[in-house]
Amino acid sequence: MKGILLFGHGARNPEWAQPFHRIRDAILAREPEALVEPGFLELTRPSFDEGVDCLVRQGATKIVVVPIFMAAGSHVKKDLPQMAANAMDRHAGLVISLAAPVGEAEPVLAAMADYALSVDPDDEGAER
């Protein structure tokens, strides 16, 4: 059974993680039976390991890690593969695959371009 781990850096401010929960909610709204959890590198819970463990407890045997990063820096290129390998060592038979960071996905780039083009500087929501 497939699980999805939404991987992020983490931050001291707990509100920082809200977009991850909104992404999770959007996935579950589309596919209520999906196994999807957040997991963070540092400062925010659940940790990567806690997110993986939660998915495994729910029955996941394959996990795709989706890095919610703009690009593949050292956390995605070095830290994440090692964390995935360690998790597979902890859970016999578990297979973890790593997706490209969302900021490198063409549909995401197109959505950000659409958003940037649509922002009206006269709207109350636009920062000044």
N, C-alpha and C positions, 0 to 999 in steps of 0.2 A: 504494500500500500504506500502511496506517495504522500510525503509531507513537504511543506514549504516552510523554510526558515527565513524570515525577513531580518537580514543582518545589518546592524548599524554600529556606529562608533560608540555612542553613549555620551552622556553629558551630566553635569551636576544638577541641572534644573530638570525636574521630572516632567515638566510640560513639553520639553524638547521631544519626548518619545510619542507625543500624541499622533503625529502623522503615521507612525508605524501601526498604531491601533486602528486608525482610520483606513489604512490599506488593508489590514486584516479584516476589518468589518466589511469592506467593499468586496473582498474575495469571498467571504462567507455569504454575503447577500446574493452573489452570483452562483455560488456552489456551496450550499449549506453543509454538505458532508465533507468538505475539504478539511484537511489537517494543516493548520497554519498557525505559526507562533513567531513572535519576535525573539531575537537574541542579540545581545550587545557585547562588544569587545571589552568595555570598561565603564565604570561609573553608574551604569543603569542596569536594573534587573528587568527581566531575567538575563543572565549571562548567556553567551553562546552555548555553553555546556548545558545549562538549565533548559534552554529552548529545545536543544536536541533531545535531552532526556525526556522532556514533556511529550514531544512528538513520538518518540519510541514507545512510551507508556500508552499512547493512544493507538498504537499499532503500526506506525510507520516503519517500513523496512528499506525504503529509499527516500532520501531527503534531497531536495534541490535547495541550495542556499542562494538567495537573491540579495546581493549586496546593494543596500540603499545608499550608494555612494555616487558622486558625480563621475569619478574616474577611478582607475585601478592604480592606487598608490601602494605604499609598502604594506599597509594593513590588508589590502586585498591580495597583493601578489605574494607576500611572505607569511604574514600572521594567519590569514584565513586558511590556506592549504594545510598548515601545520595543525591548526585547531581541528579541521575536518579529519585529518589522519588520526589524531589522538582520539576523537570521538568514535571513529570506526574501530579503533583498537579496543575501546571500552565496550562497544556493542557488537558482539559477534554477528556477522551476516549483514550488518548495516552498510548500505552504499550511499555515499554522499557525493553529489555533483555540485559544481560551482557555476552559477550563471555569471554572465558579464555584469558589471555594475549597471544599475538602471540608467545612469547618465550617459552610457555608451550605446543604449538601445535606440534604434531609429524611431520607433513609435513614441518613445519618451521625449527624444529631442524634438520631434515634430510637435508634440503637445506643448512643450515649453516655448517653442517658436510661436505657435498659435496664441498661447497665453500672452507672451510679450507683445505681440501685435495687437491684441485685444484690449490691453490696459489703457484706460482713458485717464489722463492725468487730472481730469476734473472730477473723477469719482471720489467719493468720500473715503473709500478703501485704499486709494493710492497714497503711498508714503510721500511726504514732502520734506 
